[in-house]
Amino acid sequence: MSHHKLEARNLYFSYPDGREAVKGVSFTVYHGESVGLIGANGAGKSTLLMLLVGLLFPEQGEVLVGDVRLTKKTLPAIRQRLGFVFQNPDDQLFMPTVYDDVAFGPRNFGLDEDEVKLRVQRALEMVGIPHLHDRAPFRLSGGEKRVAAIASVLSMQPDMLIMDEPTSALDPRSRRRVISLLKSFDHTKIIATHDLDMVLETCRRVIVLNEGQIAADGMAEEILTDKGLLESCGLEMPLSLQNCPVCGASKGIF
């Protein structure tokens, strides 16, 4: 069985108040792809991610990981393959120390403590914070919390990383550190974000959501330079591609 393909087929989801958040969404993400999921506030990005990882279940349609349909029965096995990083790291970090947070997933898998220790050390080294292993999460900076949350997912050795706003609320140095991390990972990635400059750096493919539907799906350099498309979906071109406010000269991708 291949776990390295994620497919959404005709997904629909509405909240109890009747708001339709996802309406007929279909796409496939293949092994090694890095996909940016963009859209204005309320476009359905976070809801779609929660459907992909089984935090919500669709009213219609299905999600497949490899050839396995995501259901309540298959969810435990599938979650070992999909690593989800929440928008707010405080939702992911709840143990007394960073070590315990990063060890939480492997321990839940029933691994012996020697293997857990190896996984934690490896994950903390990957994100560059092995020195924080004994620190209480609530004493970390925003950037440190973000990379600790990423480490807590990496320790489970997932095939795919699914991230909700990984650079939100970070100072410029922490943001740059997270972007460098994302660029260094070989994992298949789906990244939902408003940070279109980050998408331009880290993703080759972009899916645009607008009012719960896919408005566009294609190469990042094509979609992120399509001013009309982005504006029609409540977005702007990445700042790095906008005209210089002083001289008016246009910028290119390279």
C-alpha positions in Angstrom: 0.0 0.0 0.0 1.2 3.5 -0.8 0.8 6.1 1.9 2.4 8.9 -0.2 -0.7 10.1 -2.0 -3.5 12.1 -0.5 -6.8 12.5 -2.4 -9.9 14.6 -1.6 -12.9 13.5 -3.6 -15.9 15.9 -3.8 -15.8 17.0 -0.2 -18.7 18.9 1.4 -18.9 20.2 4.9 -21.3 22.5 6.7 -21.2 23.8 10.3 -24.2 23.4 12.7 -25.2 27.0 12.0 -25.7 26.1 8.3 -22.6 27.8 7.0 -21.2 25.8 4.0 -17.5 25.8 4.6 -16.3 23.3 1.9 -18.3 22.7 -1.3 -17.3 20.0 -3.7 -13.6 20.1 -3.2 -11.5 17.6 -5.1 -7.7 17.3 -5.6 -4.8 14.9 -5.3 -1.4 15.5 -3.7 1.4 13.2 -4.8 4.6 12.1 -3.1 7.2 14.8 -2.8 4.8 17.7 -3.7 4.8 20.9 -1.7 1.4 22.5 -2.0 0.3 25.9 -0.7 -3.4 26.2 0.2 -4.4 29.9 0.1 -7.6 31.9 0.4 -9.1 34.8 2.2 -10.4 34.6 5.8 -13.4 32.2 5.7 -12.5 30.6 2.5 -12.5 27.1 4.1 -8.7 26.5 4.4 -8.7 25.3 8.1 -11.9 23.3 7.7 -10.4 21.5 4.7 -7.3 20.6 6.6 -9.3 19.2 9.4 -11.2 17.1 6.9 -7.9 15.8 5.5 -6.6 14.7 8.9 -9.9 13.3 10.3 -10.6 16.0 12.9 -13.8 16.5 11.0 -15.6 14.1 8.7 -17.3 15.2 5.5 -21.1 15.2 4.9 -20.4 14.0 1.4 -17.3 12.8 -0.4 -14.2 11.0 0.9 -10.5 11.4 1.7 -8.0 8.7 0.7 -4.5 8.2 2.0 -2.8 5.9 -0.5 -5.6 3.4 -1.2 -7.1 3.6 2.3 -10.3 5.6 2.8 -10.2 7.8 5.9 -12.9 6.7 8.4 -13.1 6.5 12.1 -11.9 2.9 11.9 -8.9 3.6 9.8 -8.1 7.0 11.5 -5.5 5.7 14.0 -3.3 4.1 11.3 -3.7 7.0 9.0 -2.7 9.5 11.6 0.7 7.8 11.8 1.2 8.8 8.2 -0.2 12.3 8.3 1.5 14.9 10.6 -0.7 17.9 11.4 0.7 21.1 12.8 -2.0 23.3 14.3 -2.2 27.0 13.7 -1.8 27.8 17.4 1.2 25.8 18.9 -0.4 26.1 22.3 -3.0 23.6 21.0 -0.2 21.1 20.4 2.1 21.7 23.4 0.5 20.6 26.7 3.1 18.4 28.5 5.5 19.6 31.3 8.6 19.7 29.0 9.4 20.0 25.3 10.9 16.5 25.5 7.6 15.1 26.8 5.6 16.9 24.1 7.8 15.5 21.3 7.8 12.1 22.9 4.0 12.0 23.3 3.2 10.6 19.8 5.8 7.9 19.7 4.8 6.8 23.2 1.2 6.6 22.1 2.4 4.3 19.3 3.6 1.9 22.0 7.3 2.2 21.1 9.9 1.3 23.7 11.6 4.2 25.6 14.9 3.8 23.8 13.3 4.2 20.4 11.2 7.1 21.8 14.4 8.8 22.9 16.1 8.4 19.5 13.0 9.9 17.8 12.9 12.8 20.1 16.5 13.6 19.8 16.3 13.3 16.0 13.3 15.6 15.8 14.7 18.2 18.0 17.9 18.3 16.1 16.0 18.6 12.8 14.3 21.8 14.0 17.5 23.1 15.8 16.3 23.1 19.4 17.9 20.1 21.2 19.0 22.6 23.9 15.3 23.2 24.8 14.4 19.6 25.6 13.9 20.2 29.3 12.2 23.6 28.9 8.6 24.1 29.8 6.6 24.9 26.7 4.9 27.9 28.3 8.4 29.5 28.8 9.3 29.3 25.1 9.1 32.2 22.6 6.5 32.2 19.8 9.1 31.0 17.3 10.4 28.3 19.7 6.9 27.1 20.3 6.3 26.8 16.6 9.4 24.7 15.9 8.7 22.6 19.0 5.2 21.9 17.7 6.7 20.9 14.3 9.2 18.6 16.2 6.3 16.9 18.0 4.9 15.9 14.6 8.3 14.9 13.1 8.9 12.5 15.9 6.1 10.4 14.6 7.9 10.1 11.3 4.9 10.9 9.1 4.9 10.6 5.3 3.1 13.9 4.9 3.2 17.2 6.8 -0.1 19.2 6.9 0.3 22.7 8.4 -2.1 25.5 9.3 -0.5 29.0 9.2 3.1 27.9 10.2 4.5 31.4 10.1 1.6 33.4 11.7 2.4 35.8 14.5 6.2 35.2 14.2 8.8 38.0 14.2 10.9 38.2 11.0 13.8 36.1 12.4 11.5 33.3 13.6 9.5 33.4 10.4 12.8 33.1 8.3 13.8 30.1 10.5 10.5 28.3 9.9 10.7 29.0 6.2 14.2 27.6 6.1 13.0 24.5 8.0 10.2 23.9 5.5 12.5 24.2 2.6 14.8 21.6 4.1 12.2 19.0 4.6 11.7 16.3 1.9 8.2 15.4 3.2 5.1 15.8 1.1 3.6 19.1 2.4 0.3 20.9 2.4 0.6 24.4 3.9 -2.5 26.5 4.5 -1.5 30.2 4.9 -2.0 33.8 4.2 1.8 34.3 3.9 2.0 34.2 0.1 5.7 35.2 0.1 6.4 32.0 2.2 4.3 30.0 -0.3 6.4 31.5 -3.2 9.6 30.2 -1.4 8.4 26.8 -0.3 5.7 25.5 -2.6 5.7 24.6 -6.3 2.0 24.2 -6.5 -0.8 26.3 -5.2 -4.5 25.6 -4.6 -6.7 28.7 -4.2 -9.9 28.4 -2.2 -12.7 30.9 -2.5 -15.9 30.5 -0.5 -15.3 26.9 0.0 -14.5 25.9 -3.6 -11.3 25.6 -5.6 -10.9 28.7 -7.7 -7.5 27.6 -9.1 -5.0 24.8 -8.9 -1.6 25.1 -10.6 2.0 26.1 -10.5 2.9 28.6 -7.9 4.7 31.0 -10.3 1.6 31.2 -12.5 -1.0 31.6 -9.8 0.9 34.0 -7.5 1.5 36.4 -10.4 -2.1 36.4 -11.6 -3.2 39.6 -10.0 -6.8 39.4 -11.3 -7.3 35.9 -10.0 -5.9 36.7 -6.6 -7.9 39.9 -6.2 -11.1 38.1 -7.2 -10.5 35.7 -4.3 -9.7 38.5 -1.8 -6.0 38.2 -2.0 -3.0 40.2 -3.1 0.1 39.3 -4.9 3.1 38.4 -2.7 4.8 41.6 -1.5 8.1 40.4 -3.1 6.3 40.5 -6.5 4.5 43.8 -6.1 5.7 47.0 -7.8 8.3 49.1 -6.0 6.4 51.9 -4.2 9.2 54.4 -4.9 10.1 53.8 -8.6 7.1 51.8 -9.8 9.3 49.1 -11.3 7.8 45.6 -11.4 9.5 42.7 -9.7 10.0 39.2 -11.1 10.2 35.8 -9.4 13.9 35.5 -10.0 
